[in-house]
């Protein structure tokens, strides 16, 4: 029979996500405020403000598309990882494989000053 996880350990696991959640929330709020500032705030307008398609804004479309992409790719990558027989292990193998494309894209964005 499996041993029950003590409540303090459950809290420790849950607190690991707290920093990520707070950071994600802060960046999301700043993104919306910066790209679609409220009336009276004098920011340079970088993208079209207001509705662009079927009641949606550009920021909303970008955020929604990224969440939809995650909803499709996360289970796909998890399934591939679970079935993996890589020498480094199921997870570490995928992390090792992802280093090169991540480094190349990061360098390209940094070099060309692409801001996402």
Secondary structure as UniProt FT lines:
FT   HELIX           7..35
FT   TURN            39..40
FT   TURN            54..55
FT   HELIX           58..82
FT   TURN            87..88
FT   HELIX           90..111
FT   TURN            112..113
//
